[in-house]
Each structure stands twice: as structure tokens, then as C-alpha cells.
Amino acid sequence: METLDIEVNAREAGSKHQARRLRRDGKIPAVLYGPKVQPLAMELNRKEFSSRVAGLEGSHLVRLKSASSALADKVALVKAMQYHPITGDVIHADFYEVDLSARIEVSVPLHFVGKGAGVVRGGILQPIVREIQVECLPLDIPQFFNVDVSGLDIGDSVHIEDLPMPEGVTAVYESNFALVTVATPTVEEEPTAAAATAEAAPVASPEEKKEEA
């Protein structure tokens, strides 16, 4: 996996008012943390981060470029992002510093490719999970996994143990759970003759019932 260079500046951890001021100035408040570093407050350019990092799928490594010696050239994963509830803009980001020589556990998205015979015959492709956990060195993190569903018939599934792993990458799981399956199509039951007759029978009005009585 390649690393993306991102310009960041150190900042003083402050109040919500200061965070709002940063956002008005086109900045995103962020924090860097990790097992060997105390949390460090920083800020980054919202436009650069949104266009180069925020929209990417999966886990991504960034290398911090900064005039601050405490931040310069640290490599981190974008661990979490907070979004504005109305505009959808990124309003905060968490970075987790990594050791490039130590294995870590991350989530990797799944892409389901192909069209199974079961789907052609009317079955419904049902992804059960959209990502899986793997353990590997930071530079070996896969961007995504392709899950081939072309061989699936109705009732068939692809399980975690069926997914080939690149060298140095290990899937993390306790049981051989299914990733995707082809479900039996739902068929609406035909109405019975009695039900059809009952539906077709006219319902007498209150006046008609009085006359009959």
C-alpha cells in the first residue's frame, strides 16, 4: 500500500468555539494518537483532505508533513472521521500512528464480482458482510478483496475460508462464516379457490340486510 502525504499543523487543544473557527477558515481539527505517542492536536486543510483521502474506500496510510518535529514524517492510519449531519463535510479526523515493522489489524472492504447461475435463474444475491478483518504489516494492507460469485447457484455461499489471501495477510475470524449467498427467490402464493370466491362475492349493504330480514 502506498502512503499519501498530507500537510498538517500542530494546534492547541481547545474549545468547541476554536474548532468552529478552524472550520470557518477551511481547516479540519484532528488528533494523532497511538500506543507510543500521547494524543497530539493538529489541523489540516479541509479541501486537500476531502479530495485526496476522505472519499477513498478502505484503510489508507498517510505520512504527515509538518513544520512540527512532533508530527513530521509520522505514518498513520485514518482511524475515524466525523461528518456534518447536513452538509456531509468532514468536521474531525482521528489518525492512529503505526509502526511499519509491526503487524496491525484493519478492516478491508469486499467487492462482489460476477453473476452466478443462481441469480440468472431468479435467485437473489445477498451479501452478508461488506468487509472483513485482516492482520498484516501496514504497507501490505489490501485496498479491497474481490469475491467471485459467478459459481454460485441458489443456496450456495462463499465463506471466509474460501477467500484467497495475499502473502503476508491473514484473515481474522473464529468461525468459517459466510460472506455472501444466493437466496431462493420469494414466490407469492396463489389465492385458493375458496379465498378467490370469498373475495369476489358481493357484500350486502345494511339496507339490503334489513330487507332480507
C-alpha positions as semicolon CSV with decimal commas, in nm:
position;residue;x (nm);y (nm);z (nm)
1;M;0,000;0,000;0,000
2;E;0,126;0,345;-0,090
3;T;0,126;0,628;0,161
4;L;-0,033;0,966;0,090
5;D;0,149;1,279;0,202
6;I;-0,074;1,521;0,393
7;E;0,022;1,866;0,520
8;V;-0,070;1,919;0,886
9;N;-0,002;2,181;1,151
10;A;0,015;2,146;1,526
11;R;-0,256;2,324;1,721
12;E;-0,353;2,385;2,080
13;A;-0,628;2,157;2,202
14;G;-0,915;2,393;2,270
15;S;-1,286;2,451;2,293
16;K;-1,571;2,389;2,052
17;H;-1,555;2,760;1,968
18;Q;-1,197;2,721;1,846
19;A;-1,294;2,413;1,643
20;R;-1,574;2,608;1,474
21;R;-1,331;2,888;1,394
22;L;-1,095;2,640;1,229
23;R;-1,376;2,503;1,016
24;R;-1,478;2,853;0,908
25;D;-1,117;2,903;0,795
26;G;-1,127;2,588;0,579
27;K;-0,944;2,368;0,830
28;I;-1,032;2,038;0,994
29;P;-0,941;1,978;1,358
30;A;-0,776;1,639;1,404
31;V;-0,585;1,432;1,657
32;L;-0,296;1,187;1,628
33;Y;-0,270;0,908;1,884
34;G;-0,113;0,565;1,920
35;P;0,046;0,315;2,160
36;K;0,375;0,507;2,168
37;V;0,256;0,867;2,143
38;Q;0,047;1,095;2,358
39;P;-0,253;1,242;2,172
40;L;-0,141;1,538;1,961
41;A;-0,388;1,801;1,840
42;M;-0,342;1,914;1,480
43;E;-0,523;2,079;1,192
44;L;-0,527;2,009;0,820
45;N;-0,659;2,164;0,503
46;R;-1,021;2,053;0,452
47;K;-1,013;2,076;0,072
48;E;-0,694;1,870;0,040
49;F;-0,804;1,607;0,288
50;S;-1,155;1,575;0,142
51;S;-1,033;1,540;-0,216
52;R;-0,736;1,309;-0,153
53;V;-0,831;1,095;0,146
54;A;-1,185;1,127;0,280
55;G;-1,357;0,975;-0,023
56;L;-1,127;0,673;-0,057
57;E;-1,251;0,324;0,018
58;G;-1,089;0,104;0,279
59;S;-0,794;0,172;0,509
60;H;-0,526;0,415;0,397
61;L;-0,187;0,519;0,526
62;V;-0,087;0,884;0,537
63;R;0,251;1,038;0,601
64;L;0,229;1,363;0,792
65;K;0,423;1,659;0,655
66;S;0,463;1,933;0,913
67;A;0,695;2,202;1,046
68;S;0,636;2,050;1,390
69;S;0,902;1,796;1,485
70;A;0,642;1,612;1,694
71;L;0,433;1,541;1,381
72;A;0,676;1,543;1,088
73;D;0,704;1,218;0,888
74;K;0,486;1,014;1,119
75;V;0,289;0,744;0,937
76;A;-0,071;0,689;1,044
77;L;-0,399;0,527;0,952
78;V;-0,710;0,739;0,917
79;K;-0,895;0,572;1,202
80;A;-1,220;0,768;1,212
81;M;-1,393;1,069;1,058
82;Q;-1,687;1,275;1,182
83;Y;-1,925;1,431;0,929
84;H;-2,157;1,730;0,941
85;P;-2,515;1,594;0,967
86;I;-2,647;1,825;0,694
87;T;-2,363;1,909;0,454
88;G;-2,177;1,579;0,486
89;D;-1,844;1,764;0,515
90;V;-1,570;1,610;0,728
91;I;-1,554;1,806;1,055
92;H;-1,298;1,599;1,251
93;A;-1,048;1,321;1,185
94;D;-0,864;1,073;1,405
95;F;-0,522;0,941;1,300
96;Y;-0,360;0,633;1,452
97;E;0,019;0,623;1,434
98;V;0,157;0,289;1,309
99;D;0,490;0,113;1,320
100;L;0,567;-0,002;0,966
101;S;0,750;-0,307;1,103
102;A;0,463;-0,427;1,325
103;R;0,153;-0,616;1,213
104;I;-0,181;-0,448;1,272
105;E;-0,547;-0,544;1,239
106;V;-0,761;-0,348;0,993
107;S;-1,091;-0,373;0,804
108;V;-1,083;-0,439;0,429
109;P;-1,393;-0,396;0,206
110;L;-1,532;-0,672;-0,015
111;H;-1,628;-0,634;-0,384
112;F;-1,868;-0,898;-0,516
113;V;-1,791;-0,970;-0,882
114;G;-1,955;-1,190;-1,144
115;K;-2,311;-1,318;-1,188
116;G;-2,391;-1,662;-1,054
117;A;-2,609;-1,921;-1,225
118;G;-2,846;-1,897;-0,931
119;V;-2,901;-1,527;-0,991
120;V;-2,968;-1,595;-1,361
121;R;-3,234;-1,846;-1,252
122;G;-3,405;-1,589;-1,032
123;G;-3,212;-1,621;-0,706
124;I;-3,119;-1,316;-0,503
125;L;-2,756;-1,231;-0,429
126;Q;-2,735;-1,146;-0,060
127;P;-2,405;-1,008;0,074
128;I;-2,386;-1,096;0,444
129;V;-2,082;-0,882;0,531
130;R;-1,932;-0,590;0,342
131;E;-1,584;-0,602;0,497
132;I;-1,358;-0,838;0,689
133;Q;-1,081;-0,801;0,944
134;V;-0,725;-0,892;0,845
135;E;-0,385;-0,877;1,011
136;C;-0,077;-0,768;0,820
137;L;0,205;-0,514;0,802
138;P;0,081;-0,161;0,732
139;L;0,233;-0,148;0,383
140;D;0,065;-0,481;0,293
141;I;-0,293;-0,366;0,367
142;P;-0,513;-0,468;0,069
143;Q;-0,730;-0,193;-0,076
144;F;-1,016;-0,443;-0,119
145;F;-1,091;-0,811;-0,187
146;N;-1,275;-0,935;-0,495
147;V;-1,523;-1,209;-0,407
148;D;-1,612;-1,412;-0,719
149;V;-1,980;-1,511;-0,706
150;S;-2,006;-1,641;-1,063
151;G;-2,002;-2,005;-0,949
152;L;-2,286;-1,975;-0,701
153;D;-2,619;-2,149;-0,755
154;I;-2,931;-2,098;-0,545
155;G;-2,846;-2,188;-0,185
156;D;-2,469;-2,168;-0,237
157;S;-2,240;-1,942;-0,033
158;V;-1,884;-1,815;-0,026
159;H;-1,724;-1,848;0,318
160;I;-1,428;-1,667;0,471
161;E;-1,207;-1,974;0,427
162;D;-1,281;-1,971;0,052
163;L;-1,129;-1,623;0,011
164;P;-0,766;-1,633;-0,107
165;M;-0,530;-1,415;0,098
166;P;-0,222;-1,237;-0,037
167;E;0,113;-1,338;0,107
168;G;0,162;-1,183;0,449
169;V;-0,209;-1,115;0,503
170;T;-0,415;-1,326;0,745
171;A;-0,793;-1,312;0,783
172;V;-0,906;-1,273;1,145
173;Y;-1,206;-1,490;1,237
174;E;-1,321;-1,751;1,488
175;S;-1,566;-1,944;1,270
176;N;-1,595;-2,006;0,897
177;F;-1,875;-1,753;0,843
178;A;-2,043;-1,684;0,508
179;L;-1,957;-1,369;0,313
180;V;-2,234;-1,390;0,054
181;T;-2,508;-1,629;-0,051
182;V;-2,767;-1,672;-0,327
183;A;-3,110;-1,691;-0,165
184;T;-3,416;-1,868;-0,301
185;P;-3,646;-1,625;-0,481
186;T;-3,961;-1,529;-0,293
187;V;-4,274;-1,662;-0,465
188;E;-4,614;-1,517;-0,382
189;E;-4,875;-1,783;-0,307
190;E;-5,167;-1,815;-0,549
191;P;-5,504;-1,748;-0,379
192;T;-5,709;-2,063;-0,315
193;A;-6,042;-2,116;-0,492
194;A;-6,235;-2,056;-0,168
195;A;-6,047;-1,733;-0,099
196;A;-6,099;-1,616;-0,456
197;T;-6,475;-1,686;-0,431
198;A;-6,497;-1,502;-0,100
199;E;-6,314;-1,202;-0,244
200;A;-6,546;-1,199;-0,548
201;A;-6,873;-1,236;-0,352
202;P;-7,065;-0,907;-0,315
203;V;-7,116;-0,775;0,035
204;A;-7,473;-0,682;0,119
205;S;-7,537;-0,329;0,240
206;P;-7,712;-0,266;0,578
207;E;-8,033;-0,171;0,390
208;E;-8,030;-0,494;0,190
209;K;-7,978;-0,696;0,508
210;K;-8,285;-0,529;0,665
211;E;-8,499;-0,612;0,359
212;E;-8,386;-0,976;0,372
213;A;-8,485;-0,991;0,738
